[in-house]
Amino acid sequence: DAGVIQSPRHEVTEMGQEVTLRCKPISGHDYLFWYRQTMMRGLELLIYFNNNVPIDDSGMPEDRFSAKMPNASFSTLKIQPSEPRDSAVYFCASSSQGGSHYGEQYFGPGTRLTVT
Amino acid sequence: AQSVTQPDIHITVSEGASLELRCNYSYGATPYLFWYVQSPGQGLQLLLKYFSGDTLVQGIKGFEAEFKRSQSSFNLRKPSVHWSDAAEYFCAVSNNAGNMLTFGGGTRLMVKP
């Protein structure tokens, strides 16, 4: 398997623009997670899905952030409008709750977002 | 609420020396505990996990960790560090087997030749 795939790897945008981050989880995984990593706040869970359904979005910072999972192989995290304080590395991770790898989250390489 | 503390922000060890990275957690019930490693510019990779049973768990790359309930700790160890181990290490706790992970602040490991 190719692992968790994220695109783009780097995104530079101007304040006020819409940003869409994409994630393809590992095939067969039924959980998908979005995290944000910053120097100030470390790694934070933003939202997670189970079987394409959002389960907990309490970590989403505000209404400018939204996430969708239209099918088992694709998820997006959208920021509209973007602000400089949204600059961070955004990670997607997936996991399966069955088998010997129970509970293990597999992370993508991340998207480094810079908002100017 | 669950929380994780990694007291050491930076640690430097010589290649070949032993390593111990500290992790303390706060959680009301039996925790699920994890150690992840992050190399520069990359995502996180799972080193090992503890769910139940033997309190000494073995992971990849020669790492091990010991769960001590009385001390609320889950310290990561390696008997002999290699230069390739230089990275940032994160301890994490979960309330239900891998969902809702709460990460510590991380410990950055540097390895001297």
Interface residues (C-beta under 8 A of the other chain):
Chain A: V4 Y31 F33 G42 L43 L45 Y48 I55 D56 F91 A93 S95 Q97 Y102 G103 E104 Q105 Y106 F107 G108 P109 G110
Chain B: Y32 Y36 G41 Q42 G43 L44 Q45 L46 K49 F51 F90 S94 A97 G98 N99 M100 L101 T102 F103 G104 G105 G106
